Amino acid sequence: MLFLIAIYAFAIIAANLIVAYFGPIASIYNSFFLIGLDLALRNYLSCKLDKRQMLMMIVGTGLLSYLINPASGMIAIASCVAFVLASLVDWIVFNTATGNWFKRNFFGNSAGALIDSIVFPTIAFGGLMPAIVAAQFAAKVLGGTLWGYLIKKRFNV
C-alpha cells in the first residue's frame, strides 16, 4: 500500500516540477499522464484506506508538493490548493456515487478534474485561461478513465 501512496505523491510532485520548467503547455500532457493517474489511484486507495488516512494522504501530498518546489512560487501554491480541493471533491463524489468501481471512478475523476482544471491554471498563471482549462479537463478525464481501466484490471476492483 505504501508503494501506491508513493506513486500517488510522485505523480503530483512530478507534474508540478514539469509545469514549473516547461510552462502552461506542459500542463495538458501532465493532465493526461500524471493527473489522470493521480485521480484514478486516489479512488482505488479510497477503497483501501479509512477516512483519516485518506485525508492525511491528500493534505500531506498537497503540502509535500509545495515544500519540494516552493521556488516555483505561484505554481507550487496553485498546485497545493488545486490538488487539495480537487482531491476532496473527487473523494466525496467517488464515495457517494452509485454503481461499480469504474463508474464511480469516472464520476469522481470528472468532478475532481473540473475543479483542478479551473483552479490550477487560474492561480498558477494569473487568470482564467479557457483553452487551457478545457484541454486540461479533457485530458484529465481521458487519462483518469484510461488509468482507471488499468487499475480495475490490475487490482480487480
C-alpha positions as CSV (number, residue, x, y, z in Angstrom):
1,M,0.0,0.0,0.0
2,L,2.8,2.4,0.8
3,F,4.2,1.9,-2.7
4,L,0.9,3.0,-4.2
5,I,0.8,6.0,-1.9
6,A,4.3,6.9,-3.0
7,I,3.3,6.7,-6.7
8,Y,0.3,8.9,-5.9
9,A,2.5,11.5,-4.4
10,F,5.2,11.2,-7.1
11,A,2.6,11.9,-9.8
12,I,1.7,15.2,-8.3
13,I,5.2,16.3,-7.5
14,A,6.5,15.3,-11.0
15,A,3.6,17.2,-12.6
16,N,4.4,20.3,-10.6
17,L,8.1,20.2,-11.5
18,I,7.4,19.6,-15.2
19,V,4.9,22.5,-15.5
20,A,7.3,24.8,-13.5
21,Y,10.0,24.0,-16.0
22,F,8.1,23.9,-19.3
23,G,5.1,26.3,-18.6
24,P,1.4,26.1,-19.3
25,I,1.6,23.8,-22.4
26,A,3.1,21.0,-20.3
27,S,0.0,21.1,-18.0
28,I,-2.0,19.4,-20.8
29,Y,0.4,16.4,-21.1
30,N,0.7,16.2,-17.3
31,S,-3.1,16.2,-17.1
32,F,-3.4,13.1,-19.2
33,F,-0.5,11.1,-17.9
34,L,0.2,12.2,-14.3
35,I,-3.0,13.8,-13.0
36,G,-5.1,11.1,-14.7
37,L,-3.1,8.5,-12.8
38,D,-3.4,10.5,-9.6
39,L,-7.2,10.8,-9.9
40,A,-7.8,7.1,-10.6
41,L,-5.2,5.9,-8.0
42,R,-6.8,8.1,-5.3
43,N,-10.1,6.4,-6.0
44,Y,-8.5,3.0,-5.6
45,L,-6.8,4.0,-2.4
46,S,-10.1,5.3,-1.1
47,C,-11.3,1.7,-1.1
48,K,-8.3,0.6,0.9
49,L,-7.7,3.4,3.4
50,D,-10.0,4.8,6.1
51,K,-11.2,8.4,6.0
52,R,-8.5,9.7,8.4
53,Q,-5.8,8.0,6.3
54,M,-7.2,9.5,3.1
55,L,-7.4,12.9,4.5
56,M,-3.8,12.7,5.8
57,M,-2.7,11.4,2.3
58,I,-4.5,14.2,0.4
59,V,-3.4,17.1,2.7
60,G,0.1,15.6,3.2
61,T,0.7,15.2,-0.5
62,G,-0.5,18.7,-1.2
63,L,1.9,20.2,1.4
64,L,4.7,18.0,0.2
65,S,4.2,19.1,-3.4
66,Y,4.6,22.7,-2.2
67,L,7.6,22.0,0.0
68,I,9.5,20.2,-2.7
69,N,9.3,23.1,-5.1
70,P,8.5,26.4,-3.3
71,A,10.8,28.2,-5.6
72,S,8.3,27.9,-8.4
73,G,6.1,30.4,-6.5
74,M,2.6,30.5,-7.7
75,I,2.8,27.2,-9.5
76,A,3.6,25.5,-6.1
77,I,0.8,27.4,-4.4
78,A,-1.7,26.7,-7.2
79,S,-0.8,23.1,-7.2
80,C,-1.3,22.7,-3.5
81,V,-4.6,24.5,-3.5
82,A,-6.0,22.8,-6.6
83,F,-4.7,19.4,-5.6
84,V,-6.3,19.5,-2.1
85,L,-9.7,20.9,-3.4
86,A,-9.9,18.5,-6.4
87,S,-8.9,15.6,-4.2
88,L,-11.6,16.3,-1.7
89,V,-14.2,16.8,-4.4
90,D,-13.1,13.6,-6.2
91,W,-13.1,11.6,-2.9
92,I,-16.6,12.9,-1.9
93,V,-18.2,12.2,-5.4
94,F,-16.5,8.8,-5.7
95,N,-17.7,7.7,-2.3
96,T,-21.3,9.0,-2.8
97,A,-21.8,7.8,-6.4
98,T,-23.5,4.5,-7.1
99,G,-22.6,1.7,-9.4
100,N,-19.4,-0.3,-9.9
101,W,-15.9,1.0,-9.1
102,F,-15.2,2.0,-12.7
103,K,-18.4,4.1,-13.0
104,R,-17.8,5.8,-9.6
105,N,-14.2,6.4,-10.6
106,F,-15.3,8.2,-13.8
107,F,-17.7,10.5,-11.9
108,G,-15.2,11.2,-9.1
109,N,-12.4,11.9,-11.7
110,S,-14.7,14.2,-13.7
111,A,-15.6,16.3,-10.7
112,G,-12.0,16.4,-9.4
113,A,-10.7,17.2,-12.9
114,L,-13.2,20.1,-13.3
115,I,-12.1,21.7,-10.0
116,D,-8.4,21.1,-10.7
117,S,-8.6,22.4,-14.3
118,I,-10.1,25.7,-13.2
119,V,-8.2,26.3,-10.0
120,F,-4.7,25.4,-11.0
121,P,-4.1,27.5,-14.2
122,T,-6.1,30.4,-12.8
123,I,-3.9,30.7,-9.7
124,A,-0.6,29.5,-11.4
125,F,-0.8,31.7,-14.4
126,G,-2.7,34.7,-13.0
127,G,-6.0,34.4,-14.8
128,L,-8.7,32.2,-16.3
129,M,-7.4,30.6,-19.4
130,P,-10.4,28.9,-21.1
131,A,-8.4,26.9,-23.7
132,I,-6.0,25.6,-21.1
133,V,-8.9,24.8,-18.7
134,A,-10.8,22.9,-21.5
135,A,-7.8,21.0,-22.7
136,Q,-6.7,20.1,-19.2
137,F,-10.2,18.9,-18.2
138,A,-10.5,16.7,-21.3
139,A,-7.0,15.3,-20.8
140,K,-7.7,14.6,-17.1
141,V,-11.0,12.8,-17.8
142,L,-9.5,10.7,-20.6
143,G,-6.3,10.0,-18.6
144,G,-8.3,9.2,-15.5
145,T,-10.6,6.9,-17.5
146,L,-7.6,5.1,-19.0
147,W,-5.7,4.8,-15.7
148,G,-9.0,3.7,-14.0
149,Y,-9.4,0.9,-16.6
150,L,-5.8,-0.3,-16.0
151,I,-6.2,-0.1,-12.2
152,K,-9.5,-2.0,-12.4
153,K,-7.8,-4.7,-14.5
154,R,-4.7,-4.9,-12.3
155,F,-6.3,-4.8,-8.9
156,N,-9.7,-6.4,-9.9
157,V,-11.9,-3.7,-8.4
